[in-house]
Amino acid sequence: MLGVFGALWYWQAFHKTGGEDGGKRYKNAVAGAAVQFRRSIVDRAGAVLADQAASLSVCVNHVNAAPLEQWCELAASILHMKCEDIRSRFISTQGFVYLKHDISETEAAGLKKAGIPGINILEIMHRTYLDGPLFAHVIGFVDQKGRGLDGVEYQYDEILRDRSRTVFPVTIERGLQNLVNNVLKRQLQIFQGDSGCFVVMAIENGEILTLVNVPFYDPERYWEYDRSKYPNFAISARLNPSFFPVFLQWFAQKRAVLNHPKRSSPGQTPEKGGAALPDYNVAPGAWNDVAFGAFRMYSPWPESELRGMVFQQDILNDLWGLGFGQVTGIDLPGEEAGSLPASMAGTWDAVLEQHMEASPVQTLRAFSALINRGKLVPPHVALMDFNNSVLKKISYWDGGMVTGPKAVPLTEELGMRLREAFANEDGLPLVFAAPSSVRKDNSMQVTALGFYPQHAPVVSYIFVMDGVQHLPDQYFQLLKPLKDVAAKAARFPLDG
């Protein structure tokens, strides 16, 4: 049965319930219809994702109905039901009893021909989701009374009831969502994983262009929804982001070199005789698959440099400044903040063993800020700005990661340096494989981060698979389809 909410009570009595009382019931029902208006939800191109659809239901008026024994078998045969099922519904003492929802035109015609006293047909408006489970974790669902209970339906419930407009646009694009869904399911088969997510975001303004989770649920069978079985992986703190401190350590070393007192402007190096500063130079296009015990990472950094990195305690301030340990404010319910460890000093071997949790969207937002001039934008799925304070862009760099007169040129150059470091001929993303942090089995979690185009990024993406049982030798080569998805997403017209 679809998510029912009595939006339009079109009262069509095959046997007149008649009288003044019947007229009042009809007027009250029609009056209720005006309250139950709900906007259609459309994708960024205008394709309808959620809408209202009418269906027919059978109702019996206790007052005007003949004794049940006189018509039960006849009605049951027309409605393809059992008489016992009809009888069980008459336990209720309310004035009207529903016999069956969503009946066919043939069943309705059969009842009309039978002319059973007291039986009414109601045309009821349902909330219908045209792509089934594909957008479930974005759009959500409504209950029988038309109240939004999850996703956009919940987050913007009042706006969706507002009659000033007929549609509510979201940032997701249907074709890209289908493509991403297929890619995610295919990769889960290859890696023998059982859950995951794929999110693509516009770097400049935080628009979520696609968000897919596996497993997903059917919003038209919302009563079967269980958040523990079908979590919104993209906003749940189920990710192990132990790779992120490497980015920040690299940034810290580059910042120290670029901000050296002997360096008068970006592009210059400390003058001869200046203090020697460590610098992690990454050869363009030279990528490495490095193993640290149970951890694997495919990245621009060779094993010697990863093992040589020493992290200071103040890296926790940078992680906090990039939004870890806090919600991003994405306009979807149920977002989790994650957590940071009490200490993060030491080598990367030690950092890998620290307990750090984050959501994929949280991690993607921080990564996007690093490669885009430090702009920490709020991710969102509503295409329209209903609340300026919610979608206001925030600059992480104002928090102190880069300060002083060189701040602006430094952020530009640091972002450029990181983008250059992540450039490779195959367009492959950074990939991190680690023991799953939320499971008790021996499975792995595989995370991929990337952006496109490489030298002037428009979109960024994060791809996560959990419960992975098989990690192929050339696992990073199998993730080439992610680049193709990002390339398609980068072609969409986006507002800056």
Steps between C-alpha positions, in 0.01 A plus 500: 500500500622849422557759770140609544391845603144600441576795279179483299198320636299463184183346639334277242221299666357219297211488743401843630575540868273799451357758725644808659753295694646355179533849351690622806744211478564581134561869573733419790695258283545754219600766753769264630638468148612863495723441803673198349662663197862395454748618239658272246872440554706534182868454413723787385379454140131495595441122484232400751629282784208510746142589419137451591304220336139397544382148580165348598416352839186320621326618815185376678266726694387312814178697525370435149648158429283190485581213738844364417376147428290632211788642293833373642553213254401713200733788593782258579476339157505839322794631706695172490492475876382247756177560685687435827729794423203731442335378821815568702491866396157547658640466848542876487203712618592806293252632245704398196709187453752455219471168322780537244736767369619553143231299324493462123251659262359152436436446872337844526273423204404167659396669823298758308316228312431307823345809661572390857339748746745698717811431292689808384797558273754763609753653267801560724816688414823311568859617512671303227874473433563456131850350533420273792800452734748695284448831682378356830781640719464845343124544462383284791127427539171610659263312729129431454415853610741662256761596759861486386694245702841488333722672243383811319139408580583549869757780478278727289159373608348846550636634172368197311153580637525863387277576199704796375679264260418162354848345488797460731834458313792304640865511394511132397488407130301187415724368221815541710327334796422197284856482372648529849264234633614257231869576559469454876315170471750371242801588717340338803469181299864512390632572852241275665374782722151532643450872560631840398431839349600724210469879530593767245502867607550833325817638659410867472152500656446164673218374276467123529470376141449138594471304823447124490510249784495121500295342646194715436131468581173546314337830609160371387528225762611744768357291783781250435769767538752437778778757533737240648456278193494779241722779637578805294865396470600834345419696819575227755826496698599163356818608320859456618672820372850416632643606164397863549780598742744422215344782295529739792858403576589560136321835519682594820840433343413686179362788702821526700709510185276743313463729802871509580626851592763486224230429240371836379218377275327183384704299256835579665699277733694600812818682414830324524613467856145502635382244753461154353135394504365153425292489185302208365550527126267288292605415146205572265336180385710276728253310717570225750314206655629486858412240765508571873409172666126460436481844335557579133514837325536592136621860493771737371717438808762222500541272799818671621328837531190358665712321758705815552205722584480605865167647609471764770214532745381825341387304193182438699427873478525481122269199490248683718534812285416293192180380663591157638321414822210729400200475273526672162145634516392312188124534457424132564388360837709262705848636426765375743791711625763228534789530745864596533756323721639668812851489358651471153872557552757260358568320174234397253520144630377636834240724339352204312426332829316803641123482514361762260152493348344719234223495244578484127334840441702650784822365352411611148427853620838526676685358200326747267606790723865401476502506122279806460660798674384386841130558434305281740156505339188339647387196302130510410233324293242780469563685175329814628645707785213499750717618786792729424663422834502127424670528162738778593852414390765481770875532454697252706812708450351783704542263794878536490652225285653772284515853641677827439558704182596193299180312586317542169788422264610216725161331499490531123845346466444226758183395324682499168785292645259240638309482173829445320592227746173320432535520124583174326479380143220252565290744702479249783384609847684463826398164648522393864424149624471429871333251734134591529449719806134413559503123449619212713602278210830511312364699207657813354378848423616660174480879452579696182530880476542702184403809300453606140645661293836451663648847445183708541265286710125550468377193689640274768387151598528236767436131447481255792452124514460314829501132584757440226613137493729518197770760430652430155872564446429787261199623698560866408486425127148361541377842613551674164119527447490756782684750282243454221220579746678815618559610140128476424411688818743782419305579183188611688441876519578602858462828685811633663 
